[in-house]
Amino acid sequence: MPINMRFRFSPTKDGLVKVLGPLETEIMQILWQDDRSTVKKVHRRLSSEREIAYTTVMTTMSRLSEKGVLNRHREGLAYIYSPAISENDFVSMVVRQVLDGLLDDYSDTAVDYMVDYLARNNPAELRRLQKVIQARTAAGIDSDEGVTRAAVVMPQRRLLFC
């Protein structure tokens, strides 16, 4: 099932709560860690930290399944849930969607801010960005057709919203 999720991006929140609700984030963290689980097991983990209704966990997991973020199948009397997408792939998808939206509507401002931000806060990452741009530029620019896509190997990173 494809992921059927439009994100409401809340930049003032922390981590994945920027795009998922707090409970959705907790549930996804449990399932990314455990790989598969039942509502009962997830509820038990959550209720060890605070009081939460079983039906709240069940409804939230069902909705995450409807959104395509969780897979669900029946085993006996219980539904077994598992992530439909890895945490890294989910974060990458969200980052792409957020940046696509910003660059589509506010390209100049977004690029200027990103360069300024990296110069202030992460000069090493700014140098890496320069190298990626240089590699893609060296791979070929045709003034009539724009930049051709080059196969630039970028290291896999675990991205966190901060």
Backbone as a printed PyTorch tensor [residue, N CA C, xyz], in Angstrom:
tensor([[[  0.8470,  -1.1780,   0.0000],
         [  0.0000,   0.0000,   0.0000],
         [  0.8910,   1.2410,   0.0000]],

        [[  0.7030,   2.1560,  -0.9350],
         [  1.5140,   3.3700,  -0.9440],
         [  1.1910,   4.2410,   0.2660]],

        [[  2.1600,   5.0440,   0.6260],
         [  1.9430,   5.9390,   1.7530],
         [  1.0080,   7.0430,   1.3070]],

        [[ -0.0860,   7.1640,   2.0350],
         [ -1.1530,   8.0970,   1.6990],
         [ -1.1820,   9.1820,   2.7660]],

        [[ -0.1450,   9.9880,   2.7830],
         [ -0.0110,  10.9060,   3.8910],
         [  0.3800,  12.2840,   3.4110]],

        [[ -0.4030,  13.2410,   3.7590],
         [ -0.0350,  14.6360,   3.5710],
         [  0.4200,  15.1160,   4.9330]],

        [[  1.5630,  15.7200,   4.9610],
         [  2.1390,  16.1110,   6.2330],
         [  1.7840,  17.5390,   6.5840]],

        [[  1.4640,  17.7340,   7.8240],
         [  1.3530,  19.0820,   8.3730],
         [  2.6670,  19.3080,   9.0940]],

        [[  3.4920,  20.1480,   8.5430],
         [  4.8230,  20.3800,   9.0870],
         [  4.7440,  21.4440,  10.1620]],

        [[  5.1760,  21.1000,  11.3630],
         [  5.1770,  22.0300,  12.5030],
         [  6.6250,  22.2750,  12.9110]],

        [[  7.2660,  23.3140,  12.3690],
         [  8.7000,  23.5100,  12.5830],
         [  9.1050,  23.7600,  14.0280]],

        [[  8.1900,  24.1590,  14.8850],
         [  8.5590,  24.4450,  16.2700],
         [  8.5970,  23.2010,  17.1440]],

        [[  8.1350,  22.0790,  16.6290],
         [  8.1530,  20.8410,  17.4170],
         [  9.4690,  20.1060,  17.1830]],

        [[  9.7160,  19.0850,  18.0010],
         [ 10.9830,  18.3530,  17.9310],
         [ 10.8390,  17.0250,  17.2030]],

        [[ 11.8960,  16.6330,  16.4840],
         [ 11.9600,  15.3180,  15.8660],
         [ 10.8150,  15.0480,  14.9110]],

        [[ 10.3730,  13.8000,  14.8890],
         [  9.3060,  13.3960,  13.9740],
         [  7.9510,  13.9670,  14.3570]],

        [[  7.8480,  14.5430,  15.5600],
         [  6.5940,  15.1920,  15.9550],
         [  6.3370,  16.4050,  15.0560]],

        [[  7.3570,  16.8390,  14.3220],
         [  7.1580,  17.9080,  13.3410],
         [  6.1560,  17.4910,  12.2670]],

        [[  6.0710,  16.1770,  11.9830],
         [  5.1870,  15.7060,  10.9100],
         [  4.1710,  14.6590,  11.3580]],

        [[  4.4270,  13.9880,  12.4580],
         [  3.4810,  13.0280,  13.0230],
         [  3.0150,  13.5830,  14.3630]],

        [[  1.9010,  13.1170,  14.8410],
         [  1.4920,  13.4960,  16.1830],
         [  2.4060,  12.8420,  17.2050]],

        [[  2.3740,  13.3180,  18.4570],
         [  3.2320,  12.7320,  19.4890],
         [  3.0000,  11.2300,  19.6810]],

        [[  1.7470,  10.7940,  19.7230],
         [  1.4610,   9.3760,  19.9060],
         [  1.8600,   8.5780,  18.6640]],

        [[  1.5810,   9.1170,  17.4840],
         [  1.9970,   8.4390,  16.2490],
         [  3.5120,   8.2430,  16.2340]],

        [[  4.2380,   9.2650,  16.6610],
         [  5.6940,   9.1830,  16.6970],
         [  6.1520,   8.0980,  17.6610]],

        [[  5.5680,   8.0680,  18.8480],
         [  5.9440,   7.0430,  19.8300],
         [  5.6720,   5.6370,  19.2920]],

        [[  4.5190,   5.4630,  18.6870],
         [  4.1570,   4.1510,  18.1360],
         [  5.1220,   3.7580,  17.0240]],

        [[  5.4320,   4.6890,  16.1340],
         [  6.3590,   4.3780,  15.0440],
         [  7.7470,   4.0480,  15.5920]],

        [[  8.1970,   4.7710,  16.6220],
         [  9.5050,   4.4730,  17.2100],
         [  9.5320,   3.0510,  17.7630]],

        [[  8.4550,   2.6400,  18.4230],
         [  8.3710,   1.2760,  18.9590],
         [  8.4290,   0.2610,  17.8220]],

        [[  7.6530,   0.4950,  16.7720],
         [  7.6060,  -0.4700,  15.6720],
         [  8.8910,  -0.4750,  14.8490]],

        [[  9.5360,   0.6640,  14.6890],
         [ 10.8290,   0.6700,  14.0040],
         [ 11.8590,  -0.1000,  14.8290]],

        [[ 11.7350,  -0.0340,  16.1420],
         [ 12.6610,  -0.7590,  17.0090],
         [ 12.3520,  -2.2580,  17.0210]],

        [[ 11.0770,  -2.6120,  17.1620],
         [ 10.6830,  -4.0200,  17.3180],
         [ 10.4020,  -4.7300,  15.9950]],

        [[ 10.1960,  -3.9940,  14.9310],
         [  9.9090,  -4.4890,  13.5840],
         [  8.4770,  -4.9770,  13.3950]],

        [[  7.8420,  -5.5560,  14.4100],
         [  6.4440,  -5.9640,  14.3070],
         [  5.8840,  -6.0950,  15.7160]],

        [[  4.5800,  -5.8590,  15.8340],
         [  3.9730,  -5.9370,  17.1590],
         [  2.4630,  -5.9310,  17.0340]],

        [[  1.8240,  -6.1870,  18.1600],
         [  0.3680,  -6.1010,  18.2510],
         [  0.0070,  -4.8340,  19.0090]],

        [[ -1.2600,  -4.4580,  18.9360],
         [ -1.7370,  -3.3080,  19.7070],
         [ -1.4900,  -3.5610,  21.1910]],

        [[ -1.7540,  -4.7770,  21.6260],
         [ -1.6020,  -5.1160,  23.0450],
         [ -0.1730,  -4.8520,  23.5290]],

        [[  0.8150,  -5.2870,  22.7560],
         [  2.2120,  -5.1000,  23.1580],
         [  2.6150,  -3.6250,  23.1320]],

        [[  2.1770,  -2.9080,  22.1060],
         [  2.4910,  -1.4790,  22.0230],
         [  1.8180,  -0.7470,  23.1790]],

        [[  0.5590,  -1.0820,  23.4570],
         [ -0.1570,  -0.4570,  24.5720],
         [  0.5740,  -0.7230,  25.8860]],

        [[  1.0290,  -1.9440,  26.0820],
         [  1.7430,  -2.2950,  27.3140],
         [  2.9920,  -1.4270,  27.4650]],

        [[  3.7460,  -1.2380,  26.3760],
         [  4.9620,  -0.4040,  26.4380],
         [  4.6170,   1.0430,  26.7550]],

        [[  3.5950,   1.5670,  26.0790],
         [  3.2250,   2.9660,  26.3000],
         [  2.6570,   3.1790,  27.6980]],

        [[  1.8360,   2.2480,  28.1610],
         [  1.1780,   2.4310,  29.4610],
         [  2.1390,   2.2290,  30.6270]],

        [[  3.3290,   1.7050,  30.3700],
         [  4.3210,   1.6110,  31.4430],
         [  4.8910,   2.9900,  31.7690]],

        [[  4.7310,   3.9370,  30.8530],
         [  5.2450,   5.2900,  31.0480],
         [  4.1660,   6.2850,  31.4520]],

        [[  2.9180,   5.9880,  31.0740],
         [  1.8130,   6.9040,  31.3900],
         [  0.4960,   6.1680,  31.1860]],

        [[ -0.5580,   6.7680,  31.6560],
         [ -1.8780,   6.1720,  31.4740],
         [ -2.3800,   6.4990,  30.0680]],

        [[ -2.7750,   5.4620,  29.3520],
         [ -3.3000,   5.6470,  27.9970],
         [ -4.2810,   4.5150,  27.7060]],

        [[ -5.3770,   4.8590,  27.0760],
         [ -6.4150,   3.8640,  26.7880],
         [ -5.9750,   2.9370,  25.6550]],

        [[ -6.3040,   1.6800,  25.7990],
         [ -6.0220,   0.6730,  24.7710],
         [ -6.6560,   1.0940,  23.4480]],

        [[ -7.8890,   1.5930,  23.5080],
         [ -8.5950,   1.9750,  22.2760],
         [ -7.9150,   3.1460,  21.5710]],

        [[ -7.2700,   4.0190,  22.3300],
         [ -6.5380,   5.1350,  21.7210],
         [ -5.3630,   4.6040,  20.9050]],

        [[ -4.6320,   3.6550,  21.4760],
         [ -3.5000,   3.0480,  20.7690],
         [ -4.0050,   2.2920,  19.5410]],

        [[ -5.0870,   1.5380,  19.7130],
         [ -5.6500,   0.7560,  18.6100],
         [ -6.0880,   1.6700,  17.4590]],

        [[ -6.7850,   2.7420,  17.7800],
         [ -7.2560,   3.6750,  16.7490],
         [ -6.0810,   4.3330,  16.0360]],

        [[ -5.0790,   4.7500,  16.7940],
         [ -3.9190,   5.4140,  16.1950],
         [ -3.1600,   4.4650,  15.2740]],

        [[ -2.9790,   3.2200,  15.7060],
         [ -2.2830,   2.2470,  14.8540],
         [ -3.0990,   1.9260,  13.6100]],

        [[ -4.4000,   1.8510,  13.7570],
         [ -5.2680,   1.6080,  12.6040],
         [ -5.1570,   2.7570,  11.6030]],

        [[ -5.1280,   3.9840,  12.1020],
         [ -5.0100,   5.1530,  11.2120],
         [ -3.6450,   5.2050,  10.5360]],

        [[ -2.6010,   4.8320,  11.2630],
         [ -1.2740,   4.7710,  10.6340],
         [ -1.2500,   3.7240,   9.5260]],

        [[ -2.0050,   2.6540,   9.7120],
         [ -2.1310,   1.6330,   8.6660],
         [ -2.8900,   2.1890,   7.4640]],

        [[ -3.9740,   2.9130,   7.7190],
         [ -4.7520,   3.5200,   6.6280],
         [ -3.9170,   4.5280,   5.8460]],

        [[ -3.0020,   5.2200,   6.5380],
         [ -2.1300,   6.1890,   5.8820],
         [ -1.0070,   5.5090,   5.1040]],

        [[ -0.8530,   4.1940,   5.3030],
         [  0.1760,   3.4570,   4.5870],
         [  1.5260,   3.4290,   5.2750]],

        [[  1.6100,   3.9560,   6.4920],
         [  2.8720,   3.9850,   7.2200],
         [  3.1200,   2.6560,   7.9280]],

        [[  2.0360,   1.9850,   8.3160],
         [  2.1250,   0.6590,   8.9260],
         [  1.4280,  -0.3610,   8.0390]],

        [[  1.9740,  -1.5660,   8.0140],
         [  1.2890,  -2.7080,   7.4070],
         [  0.5240,  -3.4170,   8.5120]],

        [[ -0.6020,  -4.0190,   8.1560],
         [ -1.3970,  -4.7400,   9.1470],
         [ -1.9070,  -6.0260,   8.5160]],

        [[ -1.7360,  -7.1280,   9.2380],
         [ -2.3290,  -8.3860,   8.7900],
         [ -2.7800,  -9.1800,  10.0160]],

        [[ -3.7500, -10.0200,   9.7890],
         [ -4.3470, -10.7890,  10.8760],
         [ -3.5880, -12.0900,  11.0830]],

        [[ -3.3060, -12.3700,  12.3490],
         [ -2.7580, -13.6640,  12.7640],
         [ -3.6320, -14.1470,  13.9090]],

        [[ -4.4480, -15.1290,  13.6420],
         [ -5.3870, -15.5970,  14.6660],
         [ -6.3980, -14.5110,  14.9800]],

        [[ -6.4890, -14.1410,  16.2510],
         [ -7.4440, -13.1130,  16.6670],
         [ -6.8450, -11.7060,  16.6660]],

        [[ -5.5440, -11.5980,  16.4860],
         [ -4.8830, -10.2960,  16.6040],
         [ -4.3940,  -9.7900,  15.2510]],

        [[ -4.3150,  -8.4760,  15.1460],
         [ -3.6490,  -7.8540,  14.0050],
         [ -2.1830,  -7.6740,  14.3630]],

        [[ -1.3290,  -7.9850,  13.4130],
         [  0.1050,  -7.7630,  13.5660],
         [  0.4520,  -6.5450,  12.7110]],

        [[  1.1180,  -5.5920,  13.3270],
         [  1.5160,  -4.3680,  12.6390],
         [  3.0280,  -4.3760,  12.4380]],

        [[  3.4480,  -3.8360,  11.3040],
         [  4.8750,  -3.6790,  11.0190],
         [  5.0500,  -2.4070,  10.1910]],

        [[  6.2180,  -1.7830,  10.2820],
         [  6.4440,  -0.5630,   9.4990],
         [  6.3950,  -0.8580,   8.0000]],

        [[  5.7300,  -0.0050,   7.2520],
         [  5.6850,  -0.1300,   5.7950],
         [  6.9100,   0.5210,   5.1640]],

        [[  7.6340,   1.3000,   5.9650],
         [  8.7890,   2.0420,   5.4830],
         [  9.7720,   2.1580,   6.6370]],

        [[ 11.0560,   2.0890,   6.3380],
         [ 12.0620,   2.2240,   7.3920],
         [ 12.0690,   3.6620,   7.9080]],

        [[ 12.6260,   3.8370,   9.0880],
         [ 12.6990,   5.1850,   9.6580],
         [ 13.5100,   6.1070,   8.7580]],

        [[ 14.6520,   5.6300,   8.2650],
         [ 15.4810,   6.4680,   7.3890],
         [ 14.7440,   6.8440,   6.1110]],

        [[ 14.0470,   5.8890,   5.5040],
         [ 13.2980,   6.1810,   4.2810],
         [ 12.1430,   7.1360,   4.5590]],

        [[ 11.4990,   6.9880,   5.7140],
         [ 10.4060,   7.8890,   6.0840],
         [ 10.9310,   9.3110,   6.2430]],

        [[ 12.0340,   9.4540,   6.9730],
         [ 12.6180,  10.7840,   7.1840],
         [ 13.0360,  11.3830,   5.8440]],

        [[ 13.6530,  10.5800,   4.9840],
         [ 14.0610,  11.0790,   3.6620],
         [ 12.8590,  11.5440,   2.8490]],

        [[ 11.7730,  10.7830,   2.9030],
         [ 10.5600,  11.1480,   2.1730],
         [ 10.0000,  12.4770,   2.6890]],

        [[  9.9690,  12.6390,   3.9990],
         [  9.4490,  13.8740,   4.5900],
         [ 10.3380,  15.0520,   4.2080]],

        [[ 11.6520,  14.8720,   4.3200],
         [ 12.5780,  15.9510,   3.9680],
         [ 12.3820,  16.3540,   2.5120]],

        [[ 12.2680,  15.3610,   1.6200],
         [ 12.0370,  15.6770,   0.1990],
         [ 10.7570,  16.4780,   0.0220]],

        [[  9.6730,  16.0520,   0.6770],
         [  8.3970,  16.7530,   0.5160],
         [  8.4670,  18.1790,   1.0570]],

        [[  9.1020,  18.3560,   2.2160],
         [  9.2130,  19.6960,   2.8020],
         [ 10.0600,  20.5860,   1.9000]],

        [[ 11.2220,  20.0770,   1.4800],
         [ 12.0920,  20.8890,   0.6280],
         [ 11.4760,  21.1450,  -0.7410]],

        [[ 10.8030,  20.1550,  -1.3170],
         [ 10.1110,  20.3820,  -2.5910],
         [  9.1280,  21.5370,  -2.4570]],

        [[  8.3560,  21.5330,  -1.3840],
         [  7.3740,  22.5940,  -1.1690],
         [  8.0310,  23.9530,  -1.0140]],

        [[  9.1020,  24.0170,  -0.2300],
         [  9.8020,  25.2880,  -0.0350],
         [ 10.4720,  25.7560,  -1.3200]],

        [[ 11.1440,  24.8390,  -2.0100],
         [ 11.8600,  25.2300,  -3.2240],
         [ 10.9100,  25.5620,  -4.3680]],

        [[  9.7610,  24.8990,  -4.4240],
         [  8.7740,  25.2270,  -5.4550],
         [  8.2580,  26.6560,  -5.2920]],

        [[  8.0210,  27.0590,  -4.0600],
         [  7.3880,  28.3580,  -3.8180],
         [  8.3620,  29.4770,  -3.4490]],

        [[  9.4810,  29.1270,  -2.8210],
         [ 10.3900,  30.1460,  -2.2810],
         [ 11.8470,  29.7820,  -2.5490]],

        [[ 12.1610,  29.4060,  -3.7530],
         [ 13.4770,  28.8670,  -4.0890],
         [ 14.6240,  29.7780,  -3.6560]],

        [[ 14.6080,  31.0380,  -4.0680],
         [ 15.7160,  31.9450,  -3.7450],
         [ 15.9100,  32.0700,  -2.2410]],

        [[ 14.8350,  32.3220,  -1.5360],
         [ 14.9070,  32.4980,  -0.0840],
         [ 15.3770,  31.2190,   0.6000]],

        [[ 14.8440,  30.0820,   0.1780],
         [ 15.2030,  28.8020,   0.8020],
         [ 16.6800,  28.4800,   0.5800]],

        [[ 17.1670,  28.6610,  -0.6370],
         [ 18.5740,  28.3600,  -0.9310],
         [ 19.4850,  29.3240,  -0.1770]],

        [[ 19.1720,  30.6190,  -0.2080],
         [ 19.9900,  31.6010,   0.5120],
         [ 20.0530,  31.2740,   1.9990]],

        [[ 18.9070,  30.9460,   2.5750],
         [ 18.8780,  30.6380,   3.9980],
         [ 19.6820,  29.3740,   4.2950]],

        [[ 19.5350,  28.3480,   3.4550],
         [ 20.2510,  27.0930,   3.6920],
         [ 21.7630,  27.3280,   3.6850]],

        [[ 22.2530,  28.0950,   2.7320],
         [ 23.6860,  28.3840,   2.6600],
         [ 24.1190,  29.1890,   3.8840]],

        [[ 23.3540,  30.2130,   4.2560],
         [ 23.6810,  31.0080,   5.4450],
         [ 23.6710,  30.1470,   6.7040]],

        [[ 22.6640,  29.3040,   6.8260],
         [ 22.5360,  28.4310,   7.9990],
         [ 23.7430,  27.4970,   8.1080]],

        [[ 24.1040,  26.8590,   6.9950],
         [ 25.2440,  25.9430,   7.0160],
         [ 26.5490,  26.6850,   7.2900]],

        [[ 26.7130,  27.8770,   6.7400],
         [ 27.9280,  28.6610,   6.9860],
         [ 28.0650,  28.9770,   8.4740]],

        [[ 26.9670,  29.2940,   9.1260],
         [ 26.9790,  29.6200,  10.5600],
         [ 27.1070,  28.3840,  11.4460]],

        [[ 26.3790,  27.3350,  11.1060],
         [ 26.2060,  26.2200,  12.0370],
         [ 26.9280,  24.9310,  11.6720]],

        [[ 27.2840,  24.7640,  10.4050],
         [ 27.9020,  23.5000,  10.0060],
         [ 28.7530,  23.7010,   8.7470]],

        [[ 29.8900,  24.3840,   8.8930],
         [ 30.7380,  24.6570,   7.7300],
         [ 31.1850,  23.3920,   6.9880]],

        [[ 31.3790,  22.2990,   7.7020],
         [ 31.7810,  21.0470,   7.0370],
         [ 30.6860,  20.5800,   6.0790]],

        [[ 29.4520,  20.7110,   6.4830],
         [ 28.3320,  20.3070,   5.6170],
         [ 28.2140,  21.2630,   4.4260]],

        [[ 28.5240,  22.5410,   4.6320],
         [ 28.5190,  23.5020,   3.5230],
         [ 29.5930,  23.1190,   2.4980]],

        [[ 30.7790,  22.7120,   2.9780],
         [ 31.8350,  22.2750,   2.0550],
         [ 31.3990,  21.0190,   1.2990]],

        [[ 30.7160,  20.1110,   1.9770],
         [ 30.2100,  18.9030,   1.3110],
         [ 29.1970,  19.2850,   0.2350]],

        [[ 28.3290,  20.2440,   0.5340],
         [ 27.3520,  20.7260,  -0.4460],
         [ 28.0730,  21.3230,  -1.6560]],

        [[ 29.1290,  22.0930,  -1.4050],
         [ 29.9110,  22.6590,  -2.5100],
         [ 30.4700,  21.5510,  -3.4040]],

        [[ 30.9930,  20.4920,  -2.7910],
         [ 31.5600,  19.3820,  -3.5620],
         [ 30.4890,  18.6780,  -4.3900]],

        [[ 29.3250,  18.5010,  -3.8210],
         [ 28.2240,  17.8670,  -4.5610],
         [ 27.8420,  18.7300,  -5.7560]],

        [[ 27.7330,  20.0340,  -5.5400],
         [ 27.3810,  20.9520,  -6.6330],
         [ 28.4660,  20.9220,  -7.7090]],

        [[ 29.7320,  20.9630,  -7.2880],
         [ 30.8300,  20.9180,  -8.2580],
         [ 30.8180,  19.6160,  -9.0520]],

        [[ 30.5670,  18.5060,  -8.3880],
         [ 30.5380,  17.2090,  -9.0780],
         [ 29.4050,  17.1630, -10.0940]],

        [[ 28.2710,  17.6670,  -9.7110],
         [ 27.1370,  17.6580, -10.6480],
         [ 27.3700,  18.6230, -11.8000]],

        [[ 27.9680,  19.7600, -11.5060],
         [ 28.2690,  20.7290, -12.5550],
         [ 29.3060,  20.1530, -13.5190]],

        [[ 30.3370,  19.5060, -12.9700],
         [ 31.3810,  18.9050, -13.8070],
         [ 30.8310,  17.7730, -14.6670]],

        [[ 29.7650,  17.1410, -14.2140],
         [ 29.1740,  16.0320, -14.9660],
         [ 28.4390,  16.5270, -16.2040]],

        [[ 28.1940,  17.8180, -16.2860],
         [ 27.6230,  18.3350, -17.5210],
         [ 26.4970,  19.3180, -17.3400]],

        [[ 26.6750,  20.4700, -17.9400],
         [ 25.6040,  21.4630, -18.0170],
         [ 25.4150,  21.7930, -19.4810]],

        [[ 24.1960,  21.7280, -19.9390],
         [ 23.8380,  22.1430, -21.2880],
         [ 22.9620,  23.3650, -21.1020]],

        [[ 23.4270,  24.5080, -21.5450],
         [ 22.7100,  25.7520, -21.2730],
         [ 21.2760,  25.7440, -21.7840]],

        [[ 20.9850,  24.9380, -22.8110],
         [ 19.6220,  24.8840, -23.3280],
         [ 18.7260,  23.9620, -22.5150]],

        [[ 19.3250,  22.9850, -21.8600],
         [ 18.5140,  21.9930, -21.1630],
         [ 18.7310,  21.9820, -19.6610]],

        [[ 19.6100,  22.8320, -19.1440],
         [ 19.8340,  22.8490, -17.7050],
         [ 20.8350,  21.7960, -17.2840]],

        [[ 20.8580,  21.5340, -16.0180],
         [ 21.8180,  20.5940, -15.4500],
         [ 21.3470,  19.1740, -15.7060]],

        [[ 22.2520,  18.3500, -16.2350],
         [ 21.9110,  16.9370, -16.3860],
         [ 22.1170,  16.2570, -15.0440]],

        [[ 21.3680,  15.2090, -14.8260],
         [ 21.4840,  14.4860, -13.5570],
         [ 22.7230,  13.6070, -13.6010]],

        [[ 23.5780,  13.7630, -12.6100],
         [ 24.7860,  12.9540, -12.5080],
         [ 24.6460,  12.0030, -11.3320]],

        [[ 25.2950,  10.8800, -11.4500],
         [ 25.2590,   9.9150, -10.3500],
         [ 26.3260,  10.3140,  -9.3430]],

        [[ 25.9320,  11.0460,  -8.3400],
         [ 26.8420,  11.4710,  -7.2890],
         [ 26.5170,  10.6510,  -6.0590]],

        [[ 27.5150,   9.9710,  -5.5580],
         [ 27.2860,   9.1320,  -4.3900],
         [ 27.3970,  10.0060,  -3.1540]],

        [[ 26.3060,  10.0770,  -2.4270],
         [ 26.2960,  10.8250,  -1.1790],
         [ 26.1580,   9.8170,  -0.0520]],

        [[ 26.8920,  10.0100,   1.0340],
         [ 26.8020,   9.0520,   2.1330],
         [ 25.4030,   9.0230,   2.7220]],

        [[ 24.9710,   7.8200,   3.0960],
         [ 23.6640,   7.6550,   3.7380],
         [ 23.7680,   8.2370,   5.1370]],

        [[ 22.8360,   9.0660,   5.5070],
         [ 22.8480,   9.6850,   6.8230],
         [ 21.5040,   9.4960,   7.4810]],

        [[ 21.5330,   9.4180,   8.7700],
         [ 20.2930,   9.3950,   9.5270],
         [ 19.9500,  10.8470,   9.8030]],

        [[ 18.8580,  11.3010,   9.2430],
         [ 18.4670,  12.6900,   9.3850],
         [ 17.4970,  12.8280,  10.5430]],

        [[ 17.7370,  13.8180,  11.3560],
         [ 16.8340,  14.0960,  12.4640],
         [ 16.3340,  15.5150,  12.3160]],

        [[ 15.0870,  15.7280,  12.6170],
         [ 14.5480,  17.0790,  12.6240],
         [ 14.9520,  17.7150,  13.9420]],

        [[ 15.5930,  18.8420,  13.8750],
         [ 16.0020,  19.5260,  15.1080],
         [ 15.5070,  20.9440,  15.0970]]])
